[in-house]
């Protein structure tokens, strides 16, 4: 077997949503991927189905939202709460709230529901267009990492087997990723333990995907139903299918049949009529919250994502969405390393960030499940707002929508309360006066593209192309020339040894990259936004060449509609026309650092310091030269 | 040859945008279509390319907008005006305005540009999904209409020929449609004359579709350029292609080459740089405004649409859009007749409405061309707003966007200034207090769907399914019961002999329909809108069964956003929470009549009178019984 056949950039095991999204990210950048799955075919029915608002942003940024929507998914915006009727007979609605309220500021404030197989199909077809084909049924037999020679190009040896023919194949790879789910063989082979919280709960749940005929009025909302006969959740799906989560009697055990589940559902919905027209899938499960002790091998060559490293109940619709974010988080970091831009040390931030989120998810899930499994009291005129369950639900919206997922300070998320930021604090441009925070998502805001007068979703202005996005909020300017701070920003960015000039665009990126089949991709993407009406912006006169060479990335902050001022987005950033800002956003949409836009070198000094902590080339920063070598870097433990 | 092979509901000749859209409409309702085109393949390059805002609504209502957008068309929102620079050297921008300003209230305030072949492709694939395949290259040899037996089922005899094999085929048909373009053989065979306005203008124009490299800054806007070297228009297209309309020297004649055109374009754009990277297509034309004397045979069995009955210059991008509206206007009327709902007499309203629009278009085109062909003076500090050309342009936006296309009063458009309305004036519910007008488009407004809290474009709430849309603006109600006027509306609608009970849904529609392959389609579609916040609407308690049986068509008028009252859409209709209204909208989105929603029978009396004028069954209306037989019906001249 020739070398060319056996060498891959990445081996991915498991073609569920997490593994597929991981491959889809890397396939965009031309990596050579071996992707196997032990199943003979993609998911046929059941399993995950809820795409949370933030995940739709993520898919949109990858150009996949339209493909999802082409399947005509279900969507819901509301959660209705039903409780035992005070009369003692049946159930009645005690409230209805948005599932993603306006306070979350989601671009798409609804949950999109689609059978997992169709979501997988969107990703599989995207991969096929990019030349990556999932091999089935193949399993991983063994793997090892050459830790003696950490700098070897393909340090991971993988042995895989065709489950039909028994053929065994050896592969050399740079990375290995497990998207195998909760029973991850890679996790077991790495000896990574799952730790479970307490004992698994006694409550057993049934799941049914079905179409029914009913006079129950809320089948276009998500419904949380507590009745004298038990609890149930209903989720509207595509093709008028509904998903039912049915609480089963504690004693039901493994013998619980579809009939048993349907009988419980019928009792819970009484006095409303239920006729089962078509059952697509059913299953049952017990709730257990578990988390892996580590997310990777010590070598940072083998990684786990999705259910392979965290398990919880499906009812808040977080499993697939958390897996998506795991996959994207890791993918861009591997790309940043492999293209020769970032140090290998940033790979440790994958576990640092994503384990932090998984722990929050488990906390949420445990409390939510406890509340959900408890029998609720009749509402005798009490305000539902006072109810623990409803309170917990409302407080959780921010997190469950995906917008409340935040990352702690680390080398990528520069927070002025964190020791890492000391270097930046030496600049007069830091910290910026802003309401944004590093480690949170860049907000969904509208601006007007100057060249064509179209309204642009600024958070989507740059696709998921691996580039750091540098948003320059240039504020107001009364001159027709280039404002001084903007001119200085461009000037110092172009100075030798800066964050920018150390990694100029369209160069051959050398040995760190994955070879000639990988097209040159931008490392930085600039978006310049003026707090002006579009008609007052003359790109040729007002925008430095560095920022204006892509004319489509110059914007007016005048898209908020009639009766508003031309700095709505500037204000949303917590700055305004007089106190402008540069916001550095990571390739995955999370804010890396926020700097004041000032005259002189101070703004670029902070950017040099920020990038200087994790890139491979030495920055010629003035700040750097002043030296702060003793600062502890807690997250870079390897 | 068996009868089944030779009999078709409709024969369509010509597979340009007009003919294809006509077939696409009828194919939705199951009609059996023979569609031929003399060309061997669809349009490869050039020709029409601009989809105006209103046409995008139309395509959206047919479920085709996403298919158009999947081709990643160009879009533009602005028109820039360039004029000779006061220095005497070159050109300078004298202004830029929205091509579809806010005053037009378009749902999509931009022009979508896409090569005509791709637009045809969207329609061809839609037809193929519905089993209609365009036959090429076939031409029509002859046709005749059996006027002796006007009630025969297939009165049209058509003879067509395969241009490759010479095979001739005879067809029996119910209707024949010419979408053949300006050289329509069917028009000639009918002996219908084109009348041209004056002599064709001396100005000759060149057209080039090309990609260029340039430093001209406005290539994402439509540009109207007047220079010392002549006039030019630039239109941005998909794939960074630009369309150039170049005014050629009067003496250039037919000998004008691509090089000549490019040289003019280069001179016009001076001092900006022009390098021709890729020329996709070019052509030249002289401007002539012509209109057919009639749009159909006297039998109302053979019809013309699109360029077959009106020609004008392409520069305002109206040809294809006018053809679309011709086709849709005729298609739903044929459907209304063939399903046994409307009298054959309504077919005369096709010419009445569409010739009216074509005449307005020719007036506009003549004045616009004249202004465009004239050399403009330097702007020496004068306000461009004062300029004739700019003025004409701005006034024309309403018309060119498609939103200003209005139909005169006739049997379908009940205007209280028109004799036809006398019958309705006997009701206390007519005329309604409203700013709407029959014959105009139902406006683009947002409402909230009660069952799922989604924001709905009310004008798109009912697809183009052939149904009349009955929007009931139910206003406010402080009771939890059904408001009295709404209850009466439902009650009298269900009374024997009413507009509704005369044509109840889901019945076998009998001999008037096209047979069993046509699924039952609704004749009426109700949308009920309350001037309330969504949370205050209980469908089961507040909506009569007639209107609430499709729960998805009950809306709250609370979608206008924060700080607004819950009657924004009611007010947009010119009514408000206290003076509610019923708006009857034709299947093509134009308003048919507007009635007050009042207690008692008065509201339904007007609907009975309105529909009673053109449906096939006698309405038991109280108003009808009072009799107004002598009213002249001017448009129903056949």
Interface residues (C-beta under 8 A of the other chain):
Chain A: X66 X70 X75 X76 X77 X78 X96 X98 X110 X217 X218 X220 X221 X236 X451 X452 X453 X454 X535 X539 X540 X551 X552 X562
Chain B: X66 X70 X75 X76 X77 X78 X96 X98 X102 X110 X217 X220 X221 X236 X451 X452 X453 X454 X535 X539 X540 X551 X552
